[in-house]
Amino acid sequence: MEFMQAGVSIVSPFVNLFGNYLWNAGPRLTDRDGVPFLSDYLPEGLTVQSVIDEKQRHFPFSSSDISRYVEIGIQSAINEGRGTDDGGVYLDFIDCDFDRILADRTSSIARMWPLTYDWYKERGTHLYRDKVQIACSAHAINGGLRIDPDAQSNIRGLFAAGEVAAGPHGADRLGGNMSVTCQVFGARAGRKAAELAREHGHLDIPNLFDEQAAFLARLPGHGSEPLPELRRSLQMVANRHLLILRDGKGLEALRSSATAIRDTVLSAGRIETPQDRINAIELINMCEVADIMAMAALERAESRGSHYRTDLPESDDSQDTNIIIDRTAPNSFFCARLGELG
Ligand SMILES: Cc1cc2nc3c(=O)[nH]c(=O)nc-3n(C[C@H](O)[C@H](O)[C@H](O)COP(=O)(O)OP(=O)(O)OC[C@H]3O[C@@H](n4cnc5c(N)ncnc54)[C@H](O)[C@@H]3O)c2cc1C
């Protein structure tokens, strides 16, 4: 659960992924005051040009090459208060020499630029003269439930296919592979579930409703704490401590916040409508996922692929294995340990 694909996205004036081929143009990054910031976060010997050149090769953030300093720089600037009011930093192509950049007609940027330029223009942004705001964003989780080749979890009859399942990806996920994973394991899960259903028939539905009612009874819902604000505070703390820059102290802080927010939803959340009830359940789940991810990220005392620890920036060969979250561990709701998926 510590491995999550993240990358650079546009956050204003609209939300969209930032295609990695666009780094080929050498855009300028500036903070809220218009000051270039990337060089402030580079180690000695690296140049802004060299890390941006590397960034064109792949979209996802990875600690495994120097392109990481693009996301590290963006997230550091935002964490240090240099971001815009919309939570991003500025990016522009204003001084880029497009005659030179587009001269090689076989390059990705030469092929994609006309399409990209028109697409932005239709949305009111002229890339030759306007700035956009970018930030780091979560894209897809690489971890999830442990499944067998039929997509069945260790609870017989409970299947997991797609992003909710772990296994096919590692510390870095190959771009484009998640849709394939959904289809392959979705088909396998469907076949196996049909086979089991033929053998066993269906569960007694009224029992499920009883369980649901018991769960919903845990949400009294007469509190005064607005759910959107609680959700926003979880997102803020996860953005700061989990998305790109992780360290022991920050991950512990995230765990405490996630637990506190979950407890507040349960004890004092303002739940007035059926939609609020759904939102409350979703927020509780988000808190639990944040806690599990932070726990796994704490257990992985190294940097590897999409998992980057500022306090442990090197990878450690002895940790070249999975982290398994165990709900049955004694004295613990969850426990993370190194191990093989098997
Ligand atoms: C911007 C972006 C671009 C991407 N581009 C690519 C790409 O180019 N190639 C690629 O392979 N992958 C890409 N991905 C990743 C890929 O799209 C996702 O991993 C994939 O769509 C996940 O599909 P899923 O069915 O597993 O999960 P989801 O699409 O998240 O579906 C889960 C569904 O379950 C529903 N649900 C949740 N809880 C409950 C509940 N309690 N009861 C009932 N329903 C529930 C949700 O509402 C949702 O509809 C991209 C992701 C993003 C965000």
Ligand as a Chemical Component Dictionary entry (heavy atoms), coordinates in Angstrom:
data_LIG
# 
_chem_comp.id                   LIG 
_chem_comp.type                 NON-POLYMER 
_chem_comp.pdbx_formal_charge   0 
_chem_comp.three_letter_code    LIG 
# 
loop_
_chem_comp_atom.comp_id 
_chem_comp_atom.atom_id 
_chem_comp_atom.alt_atom_id 
_chem_comp_atom.type_symbol 
_chem_comp_atom.charge 
_chem_comp_atom.model_Cartn_x 
_chem_comp_atom.model_Cartn_y 
_chem_comp_atom.model_Cartn_z 
_chem_comp_atom.pdbx_ordinal 
LIG C1  C1  C 0 -6.462  10.900 -14.608 1  
LIG C2  C2  C 0 -6.208  9.421  -14.712 2  
LIG C3  C3  C 0 -5.709  8.892  -15.898 3  
LIG C4  C4  C 0 -5.470  7.530  -15.994 4  
LIG N1  N1  N 0 -4.965  7.023  -17.162 5  
LIG C5  C5  C 0 -4.743  5.705  -17.266 6  
LIG C6  C6  C 0 -4.259  5.142  -18.483 7  
LIG O1  O1  O 0 -4.000  5.852  -19.460 8  
LIG N2  N2  N 0 -4.074  3.794  -18.532 9  
LIG C7  C7  C 0 -4.338  2.981  -17.470 10 
LIG O2  O2  O 0 -4.181  1.773  -17.577 11 
LIG N3  N3  N 0 -4.790  3.486  -16.300 12 
LIG C8  C8  C 0 -5.000  4.816  -16.177 13 
LIG N4  N4  N 0 -5.453  5.329  -15.000 14 
LIG C9  C9  C 0 -5.758  4.400  -13.913 15 
LIG C10 C10 C 0 -7.063  3.663  -14.221 16 
LIG O3  O3  O 0 -7.960  4.542  -14.866 17 
LIG C11 C11 C 0 -7.715  3.168  -12.929 18 
LIG O4  O4  O 0 -6.776  2.446  -12.185 19 
LIG C12 C12 C 0 -8.884  2.253  -13.260 20 
LIG O5  O5  O 0 -9.870  2.960  -13.982 21 
LIG C13 C13 C 0 -9.475  1.695  -11.970 22 
LIG O6  O6  O 0 -10.620 0.966  -12.307 23 
LIG P1  P1  P 0 -11.373 0.137  -11.207 24 
LIG O7  O7  O 0 -12.582 -0.422 -11.880 25 
LIG O8  O8  O 0 -10.443 -0.810 -10.538 26 
LIG O9  O9  O 0 -11.753 1.203  -10.101 27 
LIG P2  P2  P 0 -12.735 2.455  -10.229 28 
LIG O10 O10 O 0 -12.800 2.948  -11.636 29 
LIG O11 O11 O 0 -12.311 3.381  -9.142  30 
LIG O12 O12 O 0 -14.151 1.821  -9.915  31 
LIG C14 C14 C 0 -14.548 1.508  -8.617  32 
LIG C15 C15 C 0 -16.043 1.740  -8.578  33 
LIG O13 O13 O 0 -16.537 1.238  -7.349  34 
LIG C16 C16 C 0 -17.489 2.165  -6.850  35 
LIG N5  N5  N 0 -17.570 1.967  -5.395  36 
LIG C17 C17 C 0 -16.688 2.327  -4.450  37 
LIG N6  N6  N 0 -17.121 1.955  -3.244  38 
LIG C18 C18 C 0 -18.288 1.313  -3.424  39 
LIG C19 C19 C 0 -19.223 0.674  -2.554  40 
LIG N7  N7  N 0 -19.025 0.611  -1.235  41 
LIG N8  N8  N 0 -20.317 0.126  -3.099  42 
LIG C20 C20 C 0 -20.521 0.165  -4.438  43 
LIG N9  N9  N 0 -19.684 0.746  -5.307  44 
LIG C21 C21 C 0 -18.584 1.310  -4.801  45 
LIG C22 C22 C 0 -16.947 3.522  -7.237  46 
LIG O14 O14 O 0 -17.952 4.498  -7.243  47 
LIG C23 C23 C 0 -16.417 3.224  -8.644  48 
LIG O15 O15 O 0 -17.396 3.394  -9.628  49 
LIG C24 C24 C 0 -5.719  6.688  -14.888 50 
LIG C25 C25 C 0 -6.229  7.222  -13.698 51 
LIG C26 C26 C 0 -6.466  8.574  -13.612 52 
LIG C27 C27 C 0 -7.012  9.133  -12.319 53 
# 
loop_
_chem_comp_bond.comp_id 
_chem_comp_bond.atom_id_1 
_chem_comp_bond.atom_id_2 
_chem_comp_bond.value_order 
_chem_comp_bond.pdbx_ordinal 
LIG C1  C2  SING 1  
LIG C2  C3  SING 2  
LIG C2  C26 DOUB 3  
LIG C3  C4  DOUB 4  
LIG C4  N1  SING 5  
LIG C4  C24 SING 6  
LIG N1  C5  DOUB 7  
LIG C5  C6  SING 8  
LIG C5  C8  SING 9  
LIG C6  O1  DOUB 10 
LIG C6  N2  SING 11 
LIG N2  C7  SING 12 
LIG C7  O2  DOUB 13 
LIG C7  N3  SING 14 
LIG N3  C8  DOUB 15 
LIG C8  N4  SING 16 
LIG N4  C9  SING 17 
LIG N4  C24 SING 18 
LIG C9  C10 SING 19 
LIG C10 O3  SING 20 
LIG C10 C11 SING 21 
LIG C11 O4  SING 22 
LIG C11 C12 SING 23 
LIG C12 O5  SING 24 
LIG C12 C13 SING 25 
LIG C13 O6  SING 26 
LIG O6  P1  SING 27 
LIG P1  O7  DOUB 28 
LIG P1  O8  SING 29 
LIG P1  O9  SING 30 
LIG O9  P2  SING 31 
LIG P2  O10 DOUB 32 
LIG P2  O11 SING 33 
LIG P2  O12 SING 34 
LIG O12 C14 SING 35 
LIG C14 C15 SING 36 
LIG C15 O13 SING 37 
LIG C15 C23 SING 38 
LIG O13 C16 SING 39 
LIG C16 N5  SING 40 
LIG C16 C22 SING 41 
LIG N5  C17 SING 42 
LIG N5  C21 SING 43 
LIG C17 N6  DOUB 44 
LIG N6  C18 SING 45 
LIG C18 C19 SING 46 
LIG C18 C21 DOUB 47 
LIG C19 N7  SING 48 
LIG C19 N8  DOUB 49 
LIG N8  C20 SING 50 
LIG C20 N9  DOUB 51 
LIG N9  C21 SING 52 
LIG C22 O14 SING 53 
LIG C22 C23 SING 54 
LIG C23 O15 SING 55 
LIG C24 C25 DOUB 56 
LIG C25 C26 SING 57 
LIG C26 C27 SING 58 
# 
